């Protein structure tokens, strides 16, 4: 059972990486992008704005730029990776805690609100050169 879970994680990780790489090359070759509809319609930044650029920066191993595109999702992704590594090392799944899930949802909504307030403009997707 444990090896099946490891195989699934590896499989989904490889499939996700392939999809990201295909999208990356489509972006580079044809300037193909998927726009944020929320930002296009409202002019506001949603909690997910900058995720694609963050993933592209991670592919280039530009960690700081990835963080600047979407710091919240970057931290969530790093936390999730650490969580999965610990799970694999220990060989069992942690119990889901509804309070953790609720806290993360509230924090994500708060991040989405704060990044649209001028005082917190450092939270918007930013290109660092």
C-alpha positions in Angstrom: 0.0 0.0 0.0 2.8 2.4 0.9 4.6 1.9 -2.4 1.4 2.5 -4.3 1.1 5.9 -2.7 4.7 6.7 -3.5 4.1 5.6 -7.1 1.0 7.8 -7.3 2.9 10.8 -5.9 5.8 10.3 -8.4 3.3 9.8 -11.3 1.3 12.9 -10.6 4.5 14.9 -10.0 5.9 13.8 -13.3 2.6 14.5 -15.1 2.4 17.9 -13.5 5.9 18.8 -14.4 5.3 17.7 -18.1 2.2 19.9 -18.3 4.1 22.8 -16.8 7.0 22.3 -19.2 4.7 22.1 -22.3 3.0 25.3 -21.2 6.4 26.9 -20.5 7.5 26.1 -24.1 4.2 27.2 -25.6 4.6 30.5 -23.7 8.2 31.0 -24.9 7.6 29.9 -28.5 4.2 31.5 -29.2 3.8 34.0 -26.3 0.8 31.9 -25.2 -0.5 32.8 -21.8 -3.6 32.1 -19.7 -4.9 35.4 -18.4 -6.4 35.9 -14.9 -10.0 36.6 -15.7 -10.6 38.0 -12.2 -7.9 40.6 -12.8 -9.1 41.4 -16.4 -12.6 42.0 -15.2 -12.1 43.8 -11.9 -8.6 45.2 -12.2 -7.9 43.6 -8.8 -5.3 40.9 -7.9 -6.8 37.6 -6.8 -4.8 35.4 -4.4 -3.7 33.3 -7.3 -2.4 36.1 -9.6 1.2 35.4 -10.5 1.2 31.7 -9.9 2.1 30.8 -13.5 5.0 33.3 -13.5 6.0 31.9 -10.1 6.2 28.4 -11.5 8.1 29.6 -14.6 10.6 31.3 -12.2 10.9 28.1 -10.2 11.7 26.2 -13.5 14.6 28.7 -14.0 15.6 28.2 -10.3 15.0 31.9 -9.7 13.7 31.4 -6.2 13.6 35.1 -5.2 11.7 36.1 -8.3 9.2 33.2 -7.8 8.6 34.5 -4.3 8.0 38.0 -5.6 5.4 36.8 -8.1 3.2 35.2 -5.4 4.6 35.0 -1.9 1.6 33.3 -0.4 1.3 30.4 -2.9 5.1 30.1 -2.9 5.1 29.6 0.9 2.1 27.2 0.6 3.9 25.2 -2.1 7.1 25.0 -0.1 5.1 23.9 3.0 3.3 21.3 1.0 6.5 19.9 -0.4 8.0 19.6 3.1 4.8 18.1 4.4 4.9 15.4 1.6 8.6 14.7 2.2 7.9 14.1 5.9 5.0 11.9 5.1 7.1 9.8 2.7 9.9 9.5 5.3 7.6 8.6 8.1 5.5 6.3 5.9 2.1 7.4 7.0 -0.4 10.2 6.3 -1.1 12.9 8.8 -4.7 13.3 9.9 -6.5 16.1 8.2 -7.3 18.9 10.6 -10.3 21.0 9.6 -9.0 24.0 11.6 -5.8 24.0 9.6 -7.8 24.0 6.4 -10.1 26.8 7.6 -7.1 28.8 8.7 -5.4 28.4 5.4 -8.6 29.5 3.5 -9.0 32.6 5.7 -5.3 33.4 5.3 -5.6 33.0 1.5 -8.7 35.4 1.4 -6.8 37.9 3.6 -3.8 37.7 1.3 -6.1 38.4 -1.7 -7.6 41.4 0.1 -4.3 42.8 1.4 -2.5 42.7 -1.9 -5.1 45.1 -3.3 -4.5 47.8 -0.6 -1.8 50.3 -1.5 0.0 49.9 1.8 0.6 46.3 1.0 1.5 46.9 -2.7 4.6 44.8 -2.2 2.3 41.7 -2.3 1.3 42.2 -6.0 3.2 40.2 -8.6 6.5 42.1 -9.1 9.3 41.7 -11.6 12.7 42.1 -9.9 15.6 42.9 -12.3 
